[in-house]
């Protein structure tokens, strides 16, 4: 049996969760709603994160544009995702929602722009 303590990030309450893993059975206590229970179970079985970063921009007044993964990716793919993002350079103009990378690090998740960047 294994026990983990987590803080729920599902809402601003930040409930202190205790997760007990006993074989295939996962028990969550400390949550005030089902969001906390679902978060804790996912966090101990398949943790994921949204990755935010920036990429270089050519032909713009600013040097970089902010980007993020369109959805969360497996936590163990974050460094692969960041390595791919570091290699990218885009040309201005860039609009919010533009797809910068179609399939980041083989996750099937897009990386999209989160800022408008006009051309010089």
C-alpha positions as a printed NumPy array, in Angstrom:
array([[  0.   ,   0.   ,   0.   ],
       [  1.244,   3.485,  -0.921],
       [  0.025,   6.886,   0.284],
       [  0.546,  10.24 ,  -1.459],
       [ -0.401,  13.736,  -0.345],
       [ -1.503,  16.175,  -3.04 ],
       [ -3.022,  19.62 ,  -3.243],
       [ -5.968,  19.731,  -5.621],
       [ -5.623,  22.235,  -8.478],
       [ -9.165,  21.697,  -9.8  ],
       [-10.527,  24.903,  -8.226],
       [ -9.339,  27.757,  -6.005],
       [-10.114,  25.859,  -2.766],
       [ -6.889,  23.816,  -3.017],
       [ -8.078,  20.868,  -0.942],
       [ -5.39 ,  18.797,   0.792],
       [ -5.855,  15.312,  -0.651],
       [ -4.608,  11.981,   0.614],
       [ -4.44 ,   9.259,  -2.007],
       [ -4.086,   5.643,  -0.969],
       [ -3.06 ,   3.119,  -3.623],
       [ -3.643,  -0.514,  -2.754],
       [ -3.084,  -2.605,  -5.865],
       [ -5.705,  -1.491,  -8.394],
       [ -7.799,   0.279,  -5.763],
       [ -7.326,   4.047,  -5.385],
       [ -8.959,   5.849,  -2.463],
       [ -9.039,   9.657,  -2.196],
       [ -9.853,  11.581,   0.97 ],
       [ -9.829,  15.28 ,   1.795],
       [-11.648,  16.384,  -1.342],
       [-14.8  ,  18.501,  -1.066],
       [-16.04 ,  17.652,  -4.557],
       [-15.672,  15.046,  -7.309],
       [-13.215,  17.275,  -9.189],
       [-10.643,  16.62 ,  -6.462],
       [-11.19 ,  12.875,  -6.529],
       [-10.869,  12.757, -10.314],
       [ -7.759,  14.96 , -10.262],
       [ -6.044,  12.805,  -7.626],
       [ -6.783,   9.537,  -9.413],
       [ -5.485,  10.917, -12.703],
       [ -2.405,  12.421, -11.045],
       [ -1.299,   9.107,  -9.534],
       [ -2.12 ,   6.936, -12.568],
       [ -1.398,   9.147, -15.598],
       [ -0.106,  12.646, -14.743],
       [ -0.436,  15.238, -17.497],
       [  0.406,  18.916, -17.886],
       [ -0.225,  21.807, -20.26 ],
       [  3.138,  23.134, -21.442],
       [  3.67 ,  26.883, -21.931],
       [  6.687,  28.425, -23.586],
       [  7.678,  30.791, -26.396],
       [  9.161,  30.47 , -29.879],
       [ 11.329,  32.77 , -31.958],
       [  9.632,  35.099, -34.457],
       [ 11.274,  36.532, -37.578],
       [ 10.115,  39.809, -39.113],
       [  8.342,  41.171, -36.04 ],
       [  8.896,  44.013, -33.594],
       [  9.248,  41.46 , -30.798],
       [ 11.59 ,  38.465, -30.754],
       [  9.278,  35.753, -29.39 ],
       [  5.643,  34.675, -29.34 ],
       [  4.057,  32.822, -26.429],
       [  2.743,  29.311, -27.101],
       [  1.091,  26.45 , -25.24 ],
       [ -0.009,  22.909, -25.878],
       [ -3.654,  22.838, -26.97 ],
       [ -4.389,  20.202, -24.324],
       [ -2.418,  18.472, -21.621],
       [  0.312,  16.015, -22.529],
       [  1.817,  13.113, -20.555],
       [  4.187,  14.474, -17.931],
       [  7.002,  12.237, -19.174],
       [  6.849,  13.993, -22.591],
       [  7.44 ,  17.535, -21.284],
       [ 11.198,  17.581, -21.974],
       [ 10.682,  16.132, -25.483],
       [  8.038,  18.767, -26.139],
       [ 10.291,  21.572, -24.916],
       [ 13.184,  20.333, -27.065],
       [ 10.939,  20.496, -30.128],
       [  9.598,  23.953, -29.208],
       [ 13.169,  25.294, -28.797],
       [ 13.957,  24.377, -32.414],
       [ 11.011,  26.277, -33.941],
       [ 11.136,  29.712, -35.576],
       [  8.011,  31.246, -37.117],
       [  7.516,  34.205, -39.439],
       [  5.358,  37.17 , -38.504],
       [  2.473,  37.823, -38.502],
       [  1.243,  35.316, -35.911],
       [ -2.329,  35.195, -34.597],
       [ -3.73 ,  33.703, -31.418],
       [ -4.628,  30.086, -32.129],
       [ -2.22 ,  29.622, -35.048],
       [ -0.847,  26.089, -34.989],
       [  2.913,  26.29 , -34.475],
       [  3.541,  22.526, -34.171],
       [  0.975,  20.026, -35.436],
       [  2.034,  16.975, -33.384],
       [  4.409,  17.903, -30.594],
       [  6.78 ,  15.14 , -29.473],
       [  4.56 ,  12.43 , -30.922],
       [  1.753,  13.176, -28.459],
       [ -0.838,  14.081, -31.093],
       [ -1.23 ,  17.466, -29.368],
       [ -0.836,  20.781, -31.196],
       [  1.215,  23.702, -29.945],
       [ -0.654,  26.958, -30.577],
       [  0.18 ,  30.663, -30.366],
       [ -1.318,  32.547, -27.441],
       [ -0.483,  36.077, -28.6  ],
       [ -0.922,  38.175, -31.724],
       [  2.371,  39.329, -33.208],
       [  2.291,  41.77 , -36.121],
       [  4.872,  41.918, -38.873],
       [  7.287,  44.883, -38.909]])
